[in-house]
Amino acid sequence: MSGRFAPTPSGRMHLGNAYAMLAAWLSARARGEEMRLRIEDIDVPRVMPGADAWIRDDLAWLGLDWSGDVVYQSRRTALYDEVFATLCDAGLLYPCFCSRAEIRAASAPQEGDRFIVYPGTCRRLHDEHPDEAAARVRAGERHAWRLAAPHAGAREGRILFDDRVYGAQDYDLGSALGDVVLRRSDGLYAYQFVVTLDDLLMGVDDIVRGRDLLRSTALQIWLRQRLLDCGIGGGSDGSGGDVRWTPAQTPDYAHLPLLDNAAGVRLAKRVRSLDLGHLREQGVRPQAVVGYCAWALGLVERPRAMDAPEALACFDWRRARAVCGRDLKVPDDIGARLLAM
């Protein structure tokens, strides 16, 4: 079994990415597990040429190693096609012809992250008039494919799991997420599909990522079981190699508080002053970045320079859990502070 780095190559990694990558590495190493590196480049329009090389270089600079070959989602399309067809044959998917504007107009707004639950327009069409839906697909009408999740309030749609940072979680899939898209109308596969399938096939049982994906975990747990029900998984990583793991085992999850800038806005790769390339050009040492991230994780009382093995020596999820509610705003002068460490 293993943990994983799963970066999107849409730009240079920033301090928030380093914080998440360090936490993932520490978690896997503390369990005595391997780390895998998967480049999540399936969303082609977002990919920045050369960004995957920057990611590999920055991880090595931070002292965060991984095992085996780097996995690129863009090279696994044939595998995704095969599994997608299996889900279709199992009756788990349906075509959706709605535009984004139509979905927004028919949906009630959600609190917090502005997530919009799909109102089920095309699911009703598919259930009540399947011949019409199939004819529209054959006619070439533009459409996405959605996962038919349990309806709101359905017993099988209640997902409970324990997060190592945020504790007990309880989601009703129908009301919290609804029928999410698994393949977009442009033919590209969606994050929820490929990340669930890849984690299953790669034997990943230790998943660490940002708090913004906490709700997605409920869906991925449910989808993972549907994949297993369809006979997908069971010791192959999708490339012909055997892996030793129990496929029905649910991974352990840890979701991290997000790092914001001084104005309270989530860190973004387009902000040059906080990316690792810029910090490295300024002379910031990797030990300073690791030490700052270790402090953000609650492992030390104040930011101080340390390398990854030193951070591992004091790693404990209970410490991260104890500080998960604190304000994590990166100051405007973070570069100077890191230089001084």
N, C-alpha and C positions, 0 to 999 in steps of 0.2 A: 504494500500500500504506500501511498505517497501524498505529499502536499504538492502545491503547484503555484508557479507564477503564471499569470494569465493577462499580460498587458496588451492593450490595443495600440498598434504602431501609428498613432495619429499625430505624433510629435515627440519632442524630447520629454523624458520623464521629469516631473517636478518633485518638490519636496514631499508633497502628499503621496505621490506614487512610491517614493523611497520608503516612507513610513509604512505603507501597506505591504510592500515587498519584504521589508525587514520583519514585520510581524508574521507573515506567512512562513518565512525561512526559519524564524525562531520556533514557531509552533511545530513545524515538521521535525526540525533537528532535536527539539526537546523530547519528542516521541520516538526518536531513533529512526525516523523515516527518511526516504529519499525526497528530493525536490525535482519536479519536472518543470520545464519551461515550454509554455504554449503561447505562440504569437497569435492573437485573436484578430486576424486580418480578413475575416469573412465579409466585413462591410467595406467593400472595395472603395467607394467614394471617399471614405474617411482616412484611408491609408496614405501616409506620407512616405514617399520613396526614401529608403535608407534609414527609416526610424527603427526598424528591427535591429540594425547593427548598433545604433546608439543605445538601445535597450540592453543588448548583450554586454556592451562595453561598460555601461553604467553599473550594471549588476556586478560585473567583475571588479570594478573600481571600489564598490562598497564591500567587497568580500563575500558576496552572496552567490554561492555556487549552485549548480544543478547537475542532475545525472541524465545520461542518455542524450539522444539527438533532440534538437529543438523541433517541436511539432508546429506546423503552420496550418491553420484552419483552411486557408485558400487551396491547399493541396489535398483536401479530404472531401472535395465536392462529390465524388462518385459514391463515397460511403454515405454522406448525408442524403443523396438521392435515393439510395437503396432503403435506408431506414425510413425516410419520408414516405416512400411508397408503401412500406409495411404498415405505417400508422394510418394511411389512407384506406388500405384494404381492411384494417380493423375497425373502420367506421369512427375513428377518433378525430377526424378533421372534416372541415366543410369550407366551401369557397365563399369568400366575402367580396361583394361588389361595391361596398360603400366607400365613398370618398372620406377624407379626413374631416371635411367641413360637415358632411352629413352625420358623422359619428359625434362630433362636438355638439351639433344642434340637438341631437336626440339624447344626450347623456346628462346626468346630474353631475355637477362639479364635485370633485373629491377634496377633502381637506389636506393640508400639508404640502405634499409634493405635486399636486395638481394632476395626479394620475387619473385618467378617464377610463371607467369601466365600459366596455362595449355593450350597447343596449340589446344586442341579440337579433337585430333586424334580419340578417341573412341566415341565422340559425333557424329562425321560424320559417323562412323561405325553404331552406333545405329540408326541414322536418315535414312541412305541410305540402310542399310542391317540389319534390326531389327531381322530377323530370324537367321542370322549368330551369332549376339551378344547373343541372347537367347540360341542358341545351345551351345555356348562356356560356358555359365553359367551353363547349365544343365550338361555339361561334367565335371564340377568341376574345370575348369581352374581358377587359382588364380586371383582375381579381387577385386578392391575397388568399392565403389559407389559414384558417383559425383552428385552434385546439378547442374541442367541445368539452369544456370543464363542467364539473357538477354545478347544478343550479344553486342559487343562494339558498342557504338553509339545509341543503342536502347533507345527510350524515357523512357520506363518503367524501364530501368536500371540506370537512373540518380537518385542518392540519395543525398538529401540535409538535413543537420541537423546542429544545433547550439551546439557547445561544450562549456561548461561553463568556460573552461580554454583557449582553442585554437580558439574559435570563430566559424565563419561560415565555414562549410565543404561542399564540392561538389565532389562527386565521380561518375565515370562511372563504374558500376560493371564489365562489360565485359572487360574493359582494365585494371582496377585497381586490380581485384581479379580473374576474370574468374570463371571457374567451380571448386569449391573447393570440397574436399573429405568430405563426411558426415559419411561414414563407411569405415574403413581401410581394407586392404586385409587380415589382421589377425583377422578380425571380431570385433575389438574394435571401438566404436563410437568416432567420432572426436569432438574436443572442440567446433567448430562452431555450431554443431548441438545441443549438450546437453546443452551448456550454454544458447543458445537462447530459447530452450524449457523450461528449468528450470526457467529462469527469467520470462517467460510468465506465467507458471503454478503457480509459487510462488507469483505472484503479485508484482514483483520487478519493481519499477518505478524510482529508483535512483541508477545509476550505476557509480561507481568510480573505475578507474583502470589506468594502465600505458599508456603512449603515444604510446608504441609499438603496442597497440591494436586499435589505432584510425581508421585505415583502415578497420579493422574487423567489426567495428560498422556499416558501410554502408551495409555490407552483412547481418548482424544480423537483421537490420531494415527490409530489404527486405524479409529475411527468416521468420521473425516473422509474416509478413503480409500473407505469403503463408500458414503458420500454421493456422492462423485465417480463411483464405479462406477455409481451409479443415475442419473447425469446431472444431479445437483444441483450448482449452482455455475456458474462460467464467466462472471463479469463482471456479475452483477446483485446489488444489495444487498437484494433482496427488496421494494423499494418502487418499482421501475420505473426507477431510475436506473442508468446504466452506470458501472462502475468499471474502471480499467485495471490488471489484475494477472493473474498466471498462477495459476489455481486449484489446480493440483496441487502448488504449492510448499508445503512444510512450514514452518510458522512457526518463528521463533527463540523459544526459551523461556528465561526466567530466573526462578528461584524463590528467594525471600528468606527468611533466617532470621526467625522470628517474634519480635515484641516481647512480652515478658512483664512482668507487674508485679513488684514487689519480692519477692513470695512465690513467683515462678516460675510463675504462672498466666497463660495467654494473655490479652491484653487483650480486653475485651468492651465492646460498646456500652452495656450496662446500667450500667457504672461511670461515674458522672457526672463524677468528678474529672478524668478523662483525656479527656473529649470536647472537641472544638474549640469548641463553644458555651461551655462553662464556662471554658476557657482564655482565650477572647476576652473574656468578661465580666470576667475578672481583670486584663485589660490586657496580656496577652501579645501581642507583635507577630508578624506572620506570618514575618518574617525569623528570629525565634528558633526557630520550629517547623521551618522549612526547614533552618536550620543544624543543629539537633539531628538531624533525619532524615538530612542529608548525612553527619554523623558516624557514625550507625548504619550507613550504607551503606559506610563506610570511605573516604569521599572526602576527609575532613580529619582531622587528628590529634586535635583536641579540638572539642567543640561550640562554635560561634560564630555570631553572627547573619550571615545572608547571604540574598540573594534567589535566586529560581529561576535567573535567567541566570548568577549567580555560581557556583551549584552546577553548572550545565551546563558551565562553563568547566573544571572539574576532574573531570568525570564520566569514569569508565573502569570497565568491568565487571571488569577484572583486579583493581582495588582491592577491589571487593565480594567477589570470589572469595577474596581473601587473608584476609579477616576473617570468612568465613561460619561458622567454628566458634566464634567468641567468644560470651561470655555477653551477651545483650541484655536485661537487666532494667531496666525503667524505675523509677527511685527514687521513693519515696513523696512526696518534696518536689519533684517535677518542675516543678510550677507555679511555685514560688519560683525554681528554677534558670532556667527560661525567662524569667521576669520580669527576672532579673538580666542577661540577655544583651543 
